[in-house]
Amino acid sequence: MSTKTTKPVVFDTKIDDVPKNVLKELYWSMLRIQMVELKIDELYHEDEMKTPVHLCLGQEAVAAGVCLNLNTDDYVFTNHRGHGHYIAKGGNIKKMVAELYNRQTGCSRGRGGSMHLIDIAAGLPGSSSIVGGTIPIATGAALASAIKKDKRVSVTFFGDAAVEEGVIYESINFAMLKKLPVVYVCENNLYSVFSGLSKRQPHDEIYRHFTGLSIPCYRVDGNNVVEVYRTAKKAVAHARRGDGPSFIECLTYRLRDHGGTSSGVEVGYRSQEEVDGWAARCPVKNYKQFLLKQKLLTAVDIESGQAGIDREVEEAFSFAQASPLPSEDEVLNYLFQ
């Protein structure tokens, strides 16, 4: 699949290998991510969320498709664009939104903000804003799992710019050497801040960077949640059996700017035509139409489910806005000195 394509998302109608409840849950997971992100987008201008935000609108299928293959005690390590991974893995939305408001009830006690989300109970030990920062951490967690033989799988999500960091090659080499249970998921959204992929790399097939390391590599349409789910299922099973790591490149697109709530068109590094073309490939909208066509969900089901998620999102933001800020005498708490 070319990075230049804006062809329609095409779902395989032969879906007997995926349980019906999973097919439905993939949609609800994506919709929940989208609705939370849209609410952040709506309210961010009020300037009550002091943390920078990096929205994953347009990339919902990657988080949902991968995380639905994981157990609660499996590990997910995410990056600066991590809201979707946090939500898809079962993180507490109230605590996540409170963290964006830097409140004491936040998942990082208001100290971390959007780029440093944590939820141990859901299997999210932490995230990092450093490009490629969680790749070696996930590899280390997988080493611990291999030593303890606890059958846990580690997944690390990162963007296309992270493959330009040396640490990913070191990590994959070590993971292959020790046959570690880790899955490397690259969300190739075609841009590193304002720099397009073609201006930074000699070809647009990122997975080819790693074939020489003999790691199983896959490239999928990152806007097709069923394709992501199936590929991730194969990679997670491979890791859990003790057969070692896998690398998945998910070709997708962020519909907002690198940070904040603008589109990026205003800055001039991409066109409105390009953004509109990818917006037509929205993973949530297209998958909803597929489920309706396959009669797996009805319009009534979707209306009811969306209303429930809307209440959940409203409650999360009300909870966050009503929560206290950390007190001045606790400002140094949770710091290592």
VOPAGU-2260 file (C-alpha; in pm, 1 decimal, decimal comma):
REM VOPAGU-2260
SITE   aa  ch    i         X         Y         Z
SITE  MET   A    0       0,0       0,0       0,0
SITE  SER   A    1     153,6     331,2    -105,8
SITE  THR   A    2     185,9     614,8     144,7
SITE  LYS   A    3      37,1     841,2    -121,2
SITE  THR   A    4    -288,4     648,2    -143,6
SITE  THR   A    5    -622,0     778,2     -28,7
SITE  LYS   A    6    -812,3     484,7    -174,2
SITE  PRO   A    7   -1122,2     374,1      17,4
SITE  VAL   A    8   -1076,4     142,2     313,1
SITE  VAL   A    9   -1172,7    -206,5     192,2
SITE  PHE   A   10   -1284,9    -460,8     452,4
SITE  ASP   A   11   -1266,7    -833,5     389,1
SITE  THR   A   12   -1619,7    -974,6     401,0
SITE  LYS   A   13   -1480,3   -1316,5     499,8
SITE  ILE   A   14   -1472,8   -1246,8     870,6
SITE  ASP   A   15   -1566,8   -1585,0    1017,4
SITE  ASP   A   16   -1224,2   -1604,0    1182,5
SITE  VAL   A   17   -1305,1   -1303,7    1403,4
SITE  PRO   A   18   -1572,4   -1353,5    1672,8
SITE  LYS   A   19   -1876,8   -1127,3    1635,2
SITE  ASN   A   20   -1831,1    -980,5    1982,1
SITE  VAL   A   21   -1475,3    -882,7    1886,5
SITE  LEU   A   22   -1590,4    -721,7    1561,3
SITE  LYS   A   23   -1833,4    -510,4    1761,8
SITE  GLU   A   24   -1587,9    -425,6    2038,0
SITE  LEU   A   25   -1337,5    -298,9    1782,7
SITE  TYR   A   26   -1592,5     -36,1    1683,3
SITE  TRP   A   27   -1681,4      66,9    2038,3
SITE  SER   A   28   -1313,4      96,5    2126,9
SITE  MET   A   29   -1243,3     320,7    1827,3
SITE  LEU   A   30   -1553,4     529,1    1889,5
SITE  ARG   A   31   -1460,2     580,8    2254,2
SITE  ILE   A   32   -1114,0     701,0    2152,3
SITE  GLN   A   33   -1257,3     932,1    1887,1
SITE  MET   A   34   -1517,8    1085,0    2118,2
SITE  VAL   A   35   -1264,8    1154,7    2393,1
SITE  GLU   A   36   -1028,0    1316,3    2143,7
SITE  LEU   A   37   -1305,6    1525,6    1990,7
SITE  LYS   A   38   -1402,6    1650,4    2336,4
SITE  ILE   A   39   -1042,1    1750,7    2403,6
SITE  ASP   A   40   -1039,7    1920,6    2063,6
SITE  GLU   A   41   -1358,9    2107,5    2155,8
SITE  LEU   A   42   -1246,3    2233,2    2497,1
SITE  TYR   A   43    -872,6    2280,0    2458,7
SITE  HIS   A   44    -907,9    2646,4    2357,9
SITE  GLU   A   45   -1043,6    2725,3    2704,8
SITE  ASP   A   46    -683,4    2687,2    2826,6
SITE  GLU   A   47    -777,0    2488,3    3136,5
SITE  MET   A   48    -575,3    2194,0    3004,9
SITE  LYS   A   49    -225,5    2334,6    3051,3
SITE  THR   A   50     -51,3    2030,5    2909,5
SITE  PRO   A   51      38,4    2008,7    2539,1
SITE  VAL   A   52    -179,0    1751,1    2361,2
SITE  HIS   A   53    -105,8    1534,8    2058,1
SITE  LEU   A   54    -435,8    1399,2    1929,4
SITE  CYS   A   55    -469,9    1062,9    1755,6
SITE  LEU   A   56    -782,7    1143,4    1552,8
SITE  GLY   A   57    -754,5     936,3    1236,1
SITE  GLN   A   58    -534,9     672,8    1402,1
SITE  GLU   A   59    -796,2     503,3    1621,3
SITE  ALA   A   60    -780,4     167,1    1441,0
SITE  VAL   A   61    -420,5      96,9    1538,9
SITE  ALA   A   62    -480,0     126,8    1912,6
SITE  ALA   A   63    -806,0     -68,0    1905,2
SITE  GLY   A   64    -685,0    -340,2    1670,1
SITE  VAL   A   65    -368,5    -412,0    1864,6
SITE  CYS   A   66    -490,8    -375,6    2221,3
SITE  LEU   A   67    -795,1    -598,6    2182,4
SITE  ASN   A   68    -549,6    -886,7    2143,8
SITE  LEU   A   69    -387,5    -819,8    2480,1
SITE  ASN   A   70    -458,4    -942,8    2830,5
SITE  THR   A   71    -500,7    -694,3    3113,3
SITE  ASP   A   72    -159,4    -782,6    3256,5
SITE  ASP   A   73      20,7    -751,5    2922,5
SITE  TYR   A   74     228,1    -435,6    2894,3
SITE  VAL   A   75     173,6    -136,3    2665,4
SITE  PHE   A   76     434,5     137,5    2638,5
SITE  THR   A   77     322,8     443,7    2448,6
SITE  ASN   A   78     450,4     781,2    2334,1
SITE  HIS   A   79     345,1    1146,3    2320,9
SITE  ARG   A   80      41,0    1054,9    2105,7
SITE  GLY   A   81     -82,5     796,8    2353,3
SITE  HIS   A   82    -445,4     873,3    2444,9
SITE  GLY   A   83    -580,0     604,4    2212,6
SITE  HIS   A   84    -344,4     335,8    2342,1
SITE  TYR   A   85    -434,7     423,4    2700,6
SITE  ILE   A   86    -808,3     403,3    2633,0
SITE  ALA   A   87    -792,1      88,6    2416,9
SITE  LYS   A   88    -587,7     -94,8    2681,8
SITE  GLY   A   89    -855,4     -24,8    2942,8
SITE  GLY   A   90    -709,9     277,5    3117,5
SITE  ASN   A   91    -937,1     483,7    3340,9
SITE  ILE   A   92   -1077,1     766,6    3125,4
SITE  LYS   A   93   -1170,1     984,9    3421,8
SITE  LYS   A   94    -812,0     967,3    3548,1
SITE  MET   A   95    -671,2    1030,2    3201,0
SITE  VAL   A   96    -879,8    1343,0    3146,4
SITE  ALA   A   97    -800,2    1463,8    3498,7
SITE  GLU   A   98    -432,4    1427,8    3411,9
SITE  LEU   A   99    -482,3    1656,7    3113,3
SITE  TYR   A  100    -623,2    1911,9    3357,2
SITE  ASN   A  101    -322,1    1850,0    3586,5
SITE  ARG   A  102    -552,1    1749,7    3870,9
SITE  GLN   A  103    -458,7    1549,5    4180,2
SITE  THR   A  104    -699,0    1274,6    4068,7
SITE  GLY   A  105    -510,2    1228,9    3740,5
SITE  CYS   A  106    -348,7     899,0    3651,6
SITE  SER   A  107      -5,9    1058,1    3716,5
SITE  ARG   A  108    -131,7    1270,8    4007,7
SITE  GLY   A  109    -138,8    1575,8    3780,9
SITE  ARG   A  110     238,4    1575,4    3738,7
SITE  GLY   A  111     272,6    1411,1    3399,2
SITE  GLY   A  112      15,6    1561,4    3167,3
SITE  SER   A  113     -85,1    1419,4    2831,3
SITE  MET   A  114     254,5    1276,0    2740,4
SITE  HIS   A  115     316,8    1082,8    3062,2
SITE  LEU   A  116      13,0     861,7    3121,8
SITE  ILE   A  117      26,8     564,2    3356,3
SITE  ASP   A  118    -222,0     301,3    3471,6
SITE  ILE   A  119     -58,1       0,0    3634,0
SITE  ALA   A  120    -389,5    -180,8    3680,9
SITE  ALA   A  121    -451,5    -173,5    3304,3
SITE  GLY   A  122     -97,8    -274,6    3211,1
SITE  LEU   A  123      35,4      72,1    3123,6
SITE  PRO   A  124     353,4     115,3    3330,1
SITE  GLY   A  125     426,1     454,3    3175,4
SITE  SER   A  126     482,2     656,4    2861,1
SITE  SER   A  127     749,9     890,7    2736,0
SITE  SER   A  128     759,9    1202,5    2521,5
SITE  ILE   A  129    1109,6    1113,4    2398,9
SITE  VAL   A  130    1097,1     988,5    2039,3
SITE  GLY   A  131    1165,3     615,2    2058,3
SITE  GLY   A  132    1198,7     640,9    2435,7
SITE  THR   A  133     977,2     347,0    2527,7
SITE  ILE   A  134    1121,8     106,3    2269,7
SITE  PRO   A  135    1410,1     -11,2    2493,0
SITE  ILE   A  136    1184,1      -0,6    2800,1
SITE  ALA   A  137     934,3    -236,4    2636,5
SITE  THR   A  138    1223,6    -460,3    2534,9
SITE  GLY   A  139    1346,5    -464,1    2893,8
SITE  ALA   A  140     999,4    -547,0    3023,2
SITE  ALA   A  141     985,7    -834,8    2775,0
SITE  LEU   A  142    1322,6    -957,5    2904,4
SITE  ALA   A  143    1179,7    -959,1    3258,4
SITE  SER   A  144     876,3   -1154,8    3137,2
SITE  ALA   A  145    1101,1   -1407,7    2964,5
SITE  ILE   A  146    1310,2   -1455,3    3278,8
SITE  LYS   A  147    1000,7   -1490,2    3500,1
SITE  LYS   A  148     819,5   -1701,1    3237,8
SITE  ASP   A  149     496,4   -1517,2    3316,1
SITE  LYS   A  150     367,0   -1528,2    2954,5
SITE  ARG   A  151     318,3   -1151,1    2943,0
SITE  VAL   A  152     362,2    -973,4    2610,8
SITE  SER   A  153     498,4    -620,0    2578,7
SITE  VAL   A  154     385,2    -384,3    2302,8
SITE  THR   A  155     550,5     -56,4    2219,6
SITE  PHE   A  156     382,5     203,6    1997,8
SITE  PHE   A  157     592,2     464,8    1818,5
SITE  GLY   A  158     579,7     690,0    1513,5
SITE  ASP   A  159     767,8     685,7    1185,1
SITE  ALA   A  160    1034,8     923,1    1317,4
SITE  ALA   A  161    1133,8     672,1    1586,1
SITE  VAL   A  162    1279,9     439,4    1322,9
SITE  GLU   A  163    1541,7     709,5    1266,3
SITE  GLU   A  164    1672,5     649,3    1619,7
SITE  GLY   A  165    1952,1     400,4    1672,4
SITE  VAL   A  166    1792,3     251,1    1980,9
SITE  ILE   A  167    1527,1      65,8    1780,2
SITE  TYR   A  168    1790,1    -134,7    1593,7
SITE  GLU   A  169    1970,7    -216,3    1917,4
SITE  SER   A  170    1644,1    -317,8    2083,0
SITE  ILE   A  171    1523,6    -539,8    1797,7
SITE  ASN   A  172    1864,8    -703,1    1767,9
SITE  PHE   A  173    1861,0    -786,1    2140,1
SITE  ALA   A  174    1497,4    -901,7    2128,5
SITE  MET   A  175    1576,4   -1136,2    1840,0
SITE  LEU   A  176    1886,7   -1266,7    2016,7
SITE  LYS   A  177    1688,9   -1349,6    2331,7
SITE  LYS   A  178    1358,4   -1431,8    2155,0
SITE  LEU   A  179    1174,4   -1181,2    2372,4
SITE  PRO   A  180     791,8   -1151,3    2383,9
SITE  VAL   A  181     762,9    -799,9    2242,5
SITE  VAL   A  182     571,2    -649,0    1950,6
SITE  TYR   A  183     701,2    -329,7    1788,2
SITE  VAL   A  184     414,6    -126,0    1638,2
SITE  CYS   A  185     505,3     165,9    1412,1
SITE  GLU   A  186     221,5     411,7    1347,6
SITE  ASN   A  187     343,9     555,8    1020,4
SITE  ASN   A  188     136,1     872,4     987,8
SITE  LEU   A  189     371,2    1013,1     722,0
SITE  TYR   A  190     498,4    1311,2     921,2
SITE  SER   A  191     750,6    1392,9    1189,7
SITE  VAL   A  192     613,9    1724,1    1317,0
SITE  PHE   A  193     621,3    1922,0     986,2
SITE  SER   A  194     862,0    1698,4     790,6
SITE  GLY   A  195     713,7    1451,2     545,2
SITE  LEU   A  196     842,0    1094,6     525,8
SITE  SER   A  197     983,8    1141,2     173,4
SITE  LYS   A  198    1206,5    1424,4     299,6
SITE  ARG   A  199    1357,3    1203,8     571,4
SITE  GLN   A  200    1377,4     850,2     438,0
SITE  PRO   A  201    1485,1     700,8     102,6
SITE  HIS   A  202    1173,8     484,7      62,0
SITE  ASP   A  203     827,4     476,3     216,2
SITE  GLU   A  204     818,7     113,0     332,4
SITE  ILE   A  205     941,9     135,0     689,3
SITE  TYR   A  206     910,8    -235,5     763,5
SITE  ARG   A  207    1188,5    -300,5     508,4
SITE  HIS   A  208    1438,0    -138,1     747,1
SITE  PHE   A  209    1421,7    -444,4     970,4
SITE  THR   A  210    1391,0    -743,0     739,6
SITE  GLY   A  211    1769,1    -788,9     756,3
SITE  LEU   A  212    1737,7    -857,7    1128,3
SITE  SER   A  213    1519,0   -1162,2    1047,2
SITE  ILE   A  214    1231,5   -1032,3    1259,0
SITE  PRO   A  215     882,9   -1113,2    1122,2
SITE  CYS   A  216     768,7    -787,5     958,8
SITE  TYR   A  217     422,5    -683,3     846,7
SITE  ARG   A  218     276,6    -378,9     674,1
SITE  VAL   A  219     -97,4    -316,0     708,5
SITE  ASP   A  220    -357,9     -53,1     631,8
SITE  GLY   A  221    -363,6     119,0     968,6
SITE  ASN   A  222    -712,6     255,5     898,3
SITE  ASN   A  223    -856,0     -95,0     859,4
SITE  VAL   A  224    -917,2    -212,5    1214,5
SITE  VAL   A  225    -986,5    -574,7    1115,3
SITE  GLU   A  226    -658,9    -598,0     925,3
SITE  VAL   A  227    -472,9    -447,2    1221,6
SITE  TYR   A  228    -646,9    -685,6    1461,9
SITE  ARG   A  229    -565,3    -995,9    1258,0
SITE  THR   A  230    -200,5    -903,8    1213,0
SITE  ALA   A  231    -155,9    -809,2    1577,5
SITE  LYS   A  232    -321,3   -1135,2    1683,2
SITE  LYS   A  233     -58,4   -1327,2    1486,6
SITE  ALA   A  234     227,1   -1122,0    1634,3
SITE  VAL   A  235      99,8   -1144,7    1993,0
SITE  ALA   A  236      50,8   -1521,7    1966,6
SITE  HIS   A  237     401,9   -1553,6    1822,3
SITE  ALA   A  238     542,3   -1363,5    2120,5
SITE  ARG   A  239     337,5   -1547,8    2383,2
SITE  ARG   A  240     453,1   -1886,6    2249,0
SITE  GLY   A  241     810,4   -1782,5    2312,1
SITE  ASP   A  242     895,8   -1745,1    1942,6
SITE  GLY   A  243    1022,8   -1389,0    1978,2
SITE  PRO   A  244     937,4   -1038,3    1858,8
SITE  SER   A  245     752,1    -903,4    1554,1
SITE  PHE   A  246     739,7    -565,9    1379,3
SITE  ILE   A  247     416,5    -415,9    1243,1
SITE  GLU   A  248     403,8    -101,6    1029,6
SITE  CYS   A  249      55,4      51,4    1031,8
SITE  LEU   A  250       7,3     305,6     755,2
SITE  THR   A  251    -224,4     575,9     888,4
SITE  TYR   A  252    -265,1     953,6     916,4
SITE  ARG   A  253    -322,7    1209,2    1190,3
SITE  LEU   A  254    -606,2    1447,8    1108,8
SITE  ARG   A  255    -479,5    1717,3    1344,6
SITE  ASP   A  256    -149,1    1898,6    1355,6
SITE  HIS   A  257     148,2    1745,8    1535,2
SITE  GLY   A  258      32,0    1915,5    1854,1
SITE  GLY   A  259    -281,3    2105,2    1947,1
SITE  THR   A  260    -610,2    2121,2    1761,7
SITE  SER   A  261    -535,4    2287,0    1427,3
SITE  SER   A  262    -507,2    2088,6    1104,4
SITE  GLY   A  263    -154,2    2179,4    1002,5
SITE  VAL   A  264    -280,7    2319,1     673,3
SITE  GLU   A  265    -238,1    2671,0     813,3
SITE  VAL   A  266     135,3    2616,2     852,1
SITE  GLY   A  267     169,1    2500,6     492,7
SITE  TYR   A  268     340,5    2162,9     522,2
SITE  ARG   A  269      34,3    1975,9     393,9
SITE  SER   A  270    -269,2    2065,1     185,6
SITE  GLN   A  271    -638,9    2069,0     264,9
SITE  GLU   A  272    -688,8    1825,4     -21,8
SITE  GLU   A  273    -453,6    1577,7     143,8
SITE  VAL   A  274    -623,3    1609,7     482,7
SITE  ASP   A  275    -969,0    1573,8     325,5
SITE  GLY   A  276    -858,0    1266,1     134,8
SITE  TRP   A  277    -745,7    1095,0     452,5
SITE  ALA   A  278   -1051,4    1216,0     644,7
SITE  ALA   A  279   -1258,9    1020,0     392,4
SITE  ARG   A  280   -1064,9     713,5     508,6
SITE  CYS   A  281   -1169,4     770,5     871,7
SITE  PRO   A  282   -1137,8     427,3    1038,0
SITE  VAL   A  283   -1439,0     482,5    1264,1
SITE  LYS   A  284   -1679,3     606,9     998,5
SITE  ASN   A  285   -1584,4     343,7     742,6
SITE  TYR   A  286   -1597,7      56,0     987,9
SITE  LYS   A  287   -1941,5     166,6    1109,3
SITE  GLN   A  288   -2072,3     143,2     753,8
SITE  PHE   A  289   -1917,8    -201,8     718,8
SITE  LEU   A  290   -2083,6    -327,8    1038,4
SITE  LEU   A  291   -2419,3    -191,1     926,2
SITE  LYS   A  292   -2383,7    -354,1     585,7
SITE  GLN   A  293   -2290,6    -687,0     745,7
SITE  LYS   A  294   -2587,8    -651,2     985,3
SITE  LEU   A  295   -2359,5    -691,6    1284,8
SITE  LEU   A  296   -2494,8    -366,6    1429,6
SITE  THR   A  297   -2813,2    -173,7    1363,7
SITE  ALA   A  298   -2862,4     200,9    1353,9
SITE  VAL   A  299   -3041,8     167,8    1689,8
SITE  ASP   A  300   -2744,1     -20,7    1837,3
SITE  ILE   A  301   -2507,5     251,0    1724,1
SITE  GLU   A  302   -2726,8     534,7    1849,6
SITE  SER   A  303   -2764,1     367,7    2188,2
SITE  GLY   A  304   -2394,9     281,3    2217,5
SITE  GLN   A  305   -2285,0     628,7    2116,7
SITE  ALA   A  306   -2518,2     783,8    2374,2
SITE  GLY   A  307   -2361,6     564,8    2643,3
SITE  ILE   A  308   -2009,5     662,8    2544,6
SITE  ASP   A  309   -2113,5    1028,2    2527,8
SITE  ARG   A  310   -2231,7    1006,1    2890,2
SITE  GLU   A  311   -1906,0     838,4    2986,4
SITE  VAL   A  312   -1703,2    1115,2    2823,2
SITE  GLU   A  313   -1911,7    1394,5    2977,7
SITE  GLU   A  314   -1873,8    1234,9    3320,7
SITE  ALA   A  315   -1497,5    1211,0    3273,4
SITE  PHE   A  316   -1464,2    1580,5    3189,8
SITE  SER   A  317   -1696,6    1685,0    3472,7
SITE  PHE   A  318   -1492,9    1472,1    3712,2
SITE  ALA   A  319   -1168,5    1628,8    3589,8
SITE  GLN   A  320   -1292,3    1986,0    3607,3
SITE  ALA   A  321   -1427,5    1935,7    3959,1
SITE  SER   A  322   -1110,5    1768,6    4087,5
SITE  PRO   A  323    -857,0    1962,4    4297,1
SITE  LEU   A  324    -518,2    2076,8    4177,5
SITE  PRO   A  325    -218,9    1944,4    4372,0
SITE  SER   A  326    -159,4    2160,1    4678,0
SITE  GLU   A  327     150,3    2378,4    4699,5
SITE  ASP   A  328     298,9    2180,7    4987,1
SITE  GLU   A  329     287,4    1862,8    4772,6
SITE  VAL   A  330     459,8    2006,1    4466,0
SITE  LEU   A  331     776,4    1802,1    4524,6
SITE  ASN   A  332     598,0    1476,1    4598,5
SITE  TYR   A  333     674,8    1177,0    4374,1
SITE  LEU   A  334    1009,3    1321,5    4262,7
SITE  PHE   A  335    1340,1    1137,2    4285,1
SITE  GLN   A  336    1615,7    1366,6    4413,6
